């Protein structure tokens, strides 16, 4: 007998993007199902770097402190010369945290530990992953997707409003939809393996054979574990021995040290690097996120972070439309995220070229703090100024404030959660009627919030009377002055942010 069930959103794939999307939907009360064809969680560390912008997302999701406590900073890179000499360089360009950017250093955390933290958060919010469930086919009809799933209990039919492909670079859903995945093979094949190893200190990311693609090897201690990650290029063709003996011989041959020994293999893979971007992120009511939409070389640590941010962008939009917002809101997902992925593909590919020469450096552009959605159809600039520090579509900076009662707080505290945030600078709160899903705050010397140290003014450059509307994903949706008041109200109406019901009733009676 074929089982039958229904949900609002069916997510296929329980990697970082699928888990992030599940958390976003769970905290908004959306009925969803998260399935994964593998029998259990992924055990490896294809990705191990969480960039500052992703840490801001994890702050919003309530897991950033767990992430930081479990992982750690990037160690220094120790280059080992053939003559036995060593030299050390910073793995990343050091940048101190600021009031506007509280997270400016990436955290190293193996993918399997990061995903474990996300799974725990999903459980806290009432969600879970159905492992051992494979999507075998699906069809679309107006307003519905019918999916067929094979699981431990047999065949199942799921009726969903939306289907999400978070099923990786070989995405079954993308292939079924016949979405093109153009790009290029980058001419590099490599191994990546998580191993138990002795003979090297854990205080450095060890590199051997830099600039020589026949001999390169990176041995990195994985924060939060007693494992090391091995990475090294290998010939494009031929079998590769990923056993303990095979990797032990590989390491000794690449390093020239017989005292460096591999004792256990936790996980290992051999893969060819490529850079590919899906022609479309959406067909009907089916959306691609993460590796299903783009694949990157691992250089620069962009893949997992870009994937997580795909889900963060899509999640609130799905929930909003399911809650009554215009369906056109979902068109902005591809509009905003596909150009970001294209840029990240270019960055990761350039860094791969640098790695081949032994000169790769991680700079600010890898941190993803400067990425935004300027020019998006969701961006409204109605402030009437020729020059400004920030524009609609930009990331909303953090800033410390004081409450009128004297307690310190951060803008990120105000933003945290599934709501929109409307900030006014010395505005009249009564000018904006309360709206469902919008938290309204006014900043000023005699207002509820005080910019006691001037950090808000420094970061935002607003003038008295300006309003600033922050999207649920921490980007500026609209900036308006008094003359743009009507445009701001129309923007909120178009985003499905309706006046509260009792306010509407009062207005109608008047």
Secondary structure as GFF3:
##gff-version 3
##sequence-region A 1 510
A	DSSP	beta_strand	3	12	.	.	.	ID=ss1
A	DSSP	alpha_helix	16	26	.	.	.	ID=ss2
A	DSSP	beta_strand	32	36	.	.	.	ID=ss3
A	DSSP	beta_strand	49	50	.	.	.	ID=ss4
A	DSSP	alpha_helix	52	61	.	.	.	ID=ss5
A	DSSP	alpha_helix	64	70	.	.	.	ID=ss6
A	DSSP	beta_strand	76	80	.	.	.	ID=ss7
A	DSSP	beta_strand	86	89	.	.	.	ID=ss8
A	DSSP	beta_strand	107	108	.	.	.	ID=ss9
A	DSSP	alpha_helix	111	124	.	.	.	ID=ss10
A	DSSP	beta_strand	130	131	.	.	.	ID=ss11
A	DSSP	beta_strand	134	141	.	.	.	ID=ss12
A	DSSP	beta_strand	144	151	.	.	.	ID=ss13
A	DSSP	beta_strand	154	165	.	.	.	ID=ss14
A	DSSP	alpha_helix	172	177	.	.	.	ID=ss15
A	DSSP	beta_strand	181	198	.	.	.	ID=ss16
A	DSSP	beta_strand	204	208	.	.	.	ID=ss17
A	DSSP	beta_strand	217	221	.	.	.	ID=ss18
A	DSSP	beta_strand	228	234	.	.	.	ID=ss19
A	DSSP	alpha_helix	244	255	.	.	.	ID=ss20
A	DSSP	beta_strand	261	278	.	.	.	ID=ss21
A	DSSP	beta_strand	282	283	.	.	.	ID=ss22
A	DSSP	beta_strand	286	288	.	.	.	ID=ss23
A	DSSP	three_ten_helix	290	292	.	.	.	ID=ss24
A	DSSP	beta_strand	294	295	.	.	.	ID=ss25
A	DSSP	alpha_helix	303	322	.	.	.	ID=ss26
A	DSSP	three_ten_helix	327	330	.	.	.	ID=ss27
A	DSSP	alpha_helix	331	356	.	.	.	ID=ss28
A	DSSP	three_ten_helix	364	367	.	.	.	ID=ss29
A	DSSP	beta_strand	380	382	.	.	.	ID=ss30
A	DSSP	beta_strand	400	403	.	.	.	ID=ss31
A	DSSP	beta_strand	408	410	.	.	.	ID=ss32
A	DSSP	alpha_helix	411	415	.	.	.	ID=ss33
A	DSSP	beta_strand	420	425	.	.	.	ID=ss34
A	DSSP	three_ten_helix	429	431	.	.	.	ID=ss35
A	DSSP	beta_strand	438	443	.	.	.	ID=ss36
A	DSSP	beta_strand	449	450	.	.	.	ID=ss37
A	DSSP	alpha_helix	455	460	.	.	.	ID=ss38
A	DSSP	beta_strand	467	470	.	.	.	ID=ss39
A	DSSP	beta_strand	476	480	.	.	.	ID=ss40
A	DSSP	three_ten_helix	482	484	.	.	.	ID=ss41
A	DSSP	alpha_helix	485	494	.	.	.	ID=ss42
A	DSSP	alpha_helix	501	509	.	.	.	ID=ss43
###
